[in-house]
Amino acid sequence: MRFPPWSYFVGSAVFHYLGPSFAVLLFSRVGPLGVAGVRIWSAAVVFALWRRPWRTFTRHTWRTVLVWGAVLAVMNSSFYMAIARLPLATVAAIEFLPVIVLAALGIRTRRNLVALVAAVGGVYVLTEVRIEGEPLGFVFAFANAALFALYIVVAHKAAQTNSAAAESDSAAGSGGAGGIDGLAMAMVAASVVALPIGGVQAVPVLTDPVVLAAGVGVGISSSVIPYVCDQLAMARLSRATYALMVSLLPATAAVTGLVVLRQVPSPAEVVGVGLVIAGVAVHRGER
């Protein structure tokens, strides 16, 4: 059974902030870098047992995998350091800013321009970034935003490369750097990069089975499910189309905040969600 490309993105959007919301609840027991490390390591173990990605790893793909893995490790660590200091909605807004630039680079029609304006307007109304909280939080938030944009570029290129290789060889995962096997190998690389970053803060997790189990849950809901959905979506959507659909993430953050963190949205935030959804509905991907 084949699912439409947008359905994979919906799966990614649902879990994109669900896992981090649970992670916030762990910060009172483990430092942000420790939680980020457990997230990455648990996801790497799941991918290694599931895919055994080294079977398709070749010397022609190691650069993409290493860059991809490094981006994942530093991006996740920066994100957790940011949400430990700033509201999730603020970090989500900052994270979105470079993404809208990627979407703008892919505009080809007036219809897409209208969609982009609606999405930007919705994000502005929904999150309205204010310079408040710890200044260091904004440093990590903007670092995460830049890395998130780089993640989309690298992961989309890998997904498209793998998709083309699969078509030519009539077999998915035929040694390309993309696809789920490429993602799995990148996550293994990320686990190595994350070791010196979050290793010290993660030590208390080893003596607390409950926190360890919660951390593994965060890893599966944050790095396995959404990233797999990302690869399935990216292989079927243009980069511009995917980048514009990412505008749904601030709306997802608002809904997740309501359900998990009991953050009731204001009327203005409801309007923002409507504008973002309207922008995605109006948008027309490249043919």
Helices and strands as residue ranges (DSSP letters): H 5-16, H 18-26, H 32-51, G 53-55, H 62-83, H 88-105, H 110-127, H 135-169, H 179-202, G 203-207, H 209-219, I 220-224, H 225-234, H 239-245, H 248-260, H 267-282
